[in-house]
């Protein structure tokens, strides 16, 4: 796979991509080489031009590439000559050592034998690079890392090196290979730069894929603490430069482990940690950055977690002091936290300088920091150095004369010499090297962009290239294939034409002609240059094809065109429509060649008319004679067949056209000519633009709902401009159609043209006026329909809002009227639209025509005033207060009709709102008077005000009355209705219930001046018509459900007239008389006791009992005693309550109303009949009890 990857590597892909780009450019040149130049037959010139163009461009590109390659190779040779002989020898030693290590560490699995052994992927031991300064502890860290090595299983690293000339030494372990670089690479950066570059090239050469799985940066705590901030940054800069040089190896991406060594040189380190067991000393002491993306930067992360390490040491200091009994050790432990803090600060500075993010380097993205680890390989004989400026250190230096051993500046030749003075126990190394670093070998990634990976990462570009290449190949192949098909089609069509020529002359069919012409048209047409299928044919074929096509057009298409022109003109003469007659005569003359033909005009007019009617509509939509007609009339006709023009038909047509004035004919033709250029049509919505919602509508019976764009103020200015530009051509066309050739010359021509322009303008202004008069009459205010239980109230609020909006200065009504005035005042149009007006006013022809018109008759302003502006004087004067002219930038005259109307409408809407609630309003209802005044004054309003304001006022008045009635009904329900429902409803005598209405509540509600009487007098008397039965609200249609609420007061008035006859008493009073009309013989004696009154009867003369209810009756029960003939047989019945009299009457088995007005009550106790007769208990031909029962609180 390594060989395949090299073959399809990214550099080779770049070469392939360059070849593809060159092929694309050559193909494009091949296709577009014929386009320079303006020859019409450039597609038929052959391929010589293309071949020459491609060869010239290919030679030029080859020369440029060759020169670039020569220059590049020369620069490479110059760089190679810079390498000295000594460096070459050193690199050869290093290369031999690397090859030897690779052979020893690369092996295939022993379990794979046979033919599968060849294809089994070899096992690669991970390589790690040790990078550090002299005396930084690289060798000691590897030796005491705890790895198990191959020779005898001893825990001593196997070192592979050739001589001292090699730039590195390799330590072979079972799990990894550690490549230790010389310390001078870091300690002497200026002199070792070339050696480092050579080492990197060798590593790139012998390990191209994943050169190293990680880099271990060893930095001594002595180097960090003995220098200030500047040396630490310089040391980090050297490391950064060396790591950046590793990026020359393509695709390398590896983690970096920063290992701080010689921690045993810190004061108190050994005393603080000597109690740890072997397992605890193997652990990792430091920080490991997570693999996932962090939100914080590396510096912040390192600062945060190193601070946590310091806190843990500080927290454990007291515990260690308590467990330590040696005084010297305890004294040394006091200084350790401070020493560690200073070391952490220097380490943070080192990390920040090494891994800061730069815009000019991608080191942090290619070499990610994996962690920072604090270690000690052993305890040397050298004493702790005095470096720290802390308090404890200064105190310790003052009382102890410690002489630091001078640091050695020379590194031994053999790396093993560094370990001679190492003794004691290693701290925090074994798990770091044997577990963390080995397990992290998967973090190293091969990021080289191979061909297959490029396809995966840039697959859209790759697919696009494939599509372009495929399209170009297909286009070139189809181009030459089309060449053959084209020639074959030409031969086939020519043979078909010769075979069917005689048949077409005998059997004439437009459908057959259309099919044949469509095929012949393809012979002479040039290939479609946009399709990419270029056809190369000889020019002679094109010329012959064009001649055949033109001959077929004259023979096959010209006769039906002449027939259509003749028939259409005859029909137009018979119909008498001047516009159609002029157009058909013009077509007739052009088809027969009597006047110069306009090919585009004839093609547009004749193509739809020549469609064969016998074909289906779908096929008719596919036939298009337009290109054929355009080709037929584009050249002078050589008549080979066809009849001559009919002079008599032409004469009749001209005689009919002569009846119409010449300006009218030209005006119609001008409108037809300008119809494609018409400005946007004006609708009512456009006139009232800026108004929220739809305020105005038009009558549906108006034939034209929109105003043609030419009949607007802007269209008027454009019409004048187009009239000046097109008048000469239209005049000439009219003279040609009417067969007049005398034009005159000089000043006479200008004078005649000015007069003609004046007459055409008069026709336009008259039609302009008619359009806008119809528009003004048809405008109405919109009346949206609303449904639902609250539609009346919602509609009233909406109408009042609309009235208030219309009454404001910037209302939709004002905008509409101003726009109408602007559109109907043409004298001020130049000032309203300055851009168009300037183009018209600055025209030289306009000045000449104006001067000529002034000499002949009225000026242009006089024409506009007489034929347009004067018809809208009333509207203009009402809106602006001025008779002539209009300018939106000028304010209207004070006191004009519109301002007066807005003031009246504003006053009216205020009155409407004041009288909106008749129950709470204290203002007099004066709005009907003001509304009537507006209706009377509306006779002098111009259109469209009458049709806008009056319907809205009528609608508001009707809805205010309806709303007033509705609120009155609501007030009734919440006022008297509430009392009635609470104290009267469901009680006797208004309902068959055991609960009685108290006489106090009865009087409070029904008495004169009571609740019902007062409410009706104060709120409803002026709104209710009491002359009809049932009562109804005034001006409210019969059948409205609101009338139902008035029946409470009508029944209350009936009850009041019966129970309160005097009209000034608050107590009810009912005068009545009772008498016994019949007593059964089985009853000897009857006795009726009502309070203090008693009626006794025993088959004797009838004596009536006069009573006054409720005086003396209401407070006592009603007792009826019947004594039978047999001794001791007595029947007694009793009724209690204030309404006991009425309960007694309702207990009768039958109540009958006599013609005399008496009410008889029949009782049948135990089958013994008793009949009483009463006077005073009847009202309106019905008993009082029924009158009370009919009362309802609703």
Secondary structure, DSSP 8 states (H G I E B T S, - for coil): -HHHHHHT-HHHHHHHHHHHHHHHHHHHHHHHTTTSS--TTGGGS-SHHHHHHHHHHHHHHHHHHHHHHHHHHHHHHHHHHTS-HHHHHHHHHHHHHHHHHHHHH-B--TT--TTHHHHS--B--EEEEEEE-TTSSHHHHHHTS----SGGG-SS-EEE-S-TTSSEEEEE-SSEEEEEE-THHHHTTTTTHHHHHHHHHHHHHH--SSS-SEEEEEEEHHHHHHS-HHHHHHHHHHHHHHHHHGGGSTTEEEEEEEEEE-GGGSTTHHHHHTT--HHHHTS--EEE--SS--SS-HHHHHHHHHHHHHHHHHHHHHHHHHH---HHHHHHHHHHHHHHHHHHHHHHHHHHHHS---SS--HHHHEEEEEEEE-B--B-SS-------SHHHHHHHHH-------------SSGGGGGTT-BS--BS-HHIIIIIIHHGGGG-EE----HHHHHHHSHHHHHHHHHHHHHHHHHHHHHHHHHHHHHHHHHHHHHHHHHHHHHHHHS--HHHHHHHHHHHHHHHS---TTTT------HHHHHHHHHHHHHHIIIIIHHHHHHHHHHHHHHHHHH--HHHHHHHHHHHHHHTTSS---HHHHHHHHHHHTS-TTS-HHHHHH---HHHHHHHHTS----SS-----HHHHHHHHHHHHTS-HHHHHHHHHHHHHGGG----B-HHHHTTT-SS--EEE-TT-S-SSB-GGGSHHHHHHHHHHHHHHHHHHHHHHHHHTT------THHHHHHHHHHHHHHHHHHHHHHHHHHHHHHHHEEE------STTHHHHHHHHHHHHHHHHTSTT-HHHHHHHHHHHHT-GGGHHHHSHHHHHHHHT-HHHHHHHHHHHHHS--HHHHHHHHTGGGGHHHHHHHHS-SS---TTS---TT-HHHHHHHHHHHHHHHHHHTS-TTT--S---HHHHHHHHHHHGGG--TTHHHHHHHHHHHHHHHHHHHHHHHHHHHHHHTHHHHHHHHTTTSBTTSS-SSB--HHHHHHHHSTTSHHHHHIIIIITTTEETTSSS-EETTS-TT-GGGGGGHHHHHHHHHHHHHBTTSS-SS-BEEEEEEEEEE-TTEEEEEEEETTEEEEESSS----EEEEESTTTTTS-EEEEEEESSTT-EEEEEE-STTHHHHHHHTSSEEEE-TTS-EEEEEEETTEEEEEEEES-BSSSSBHHHHHHH----
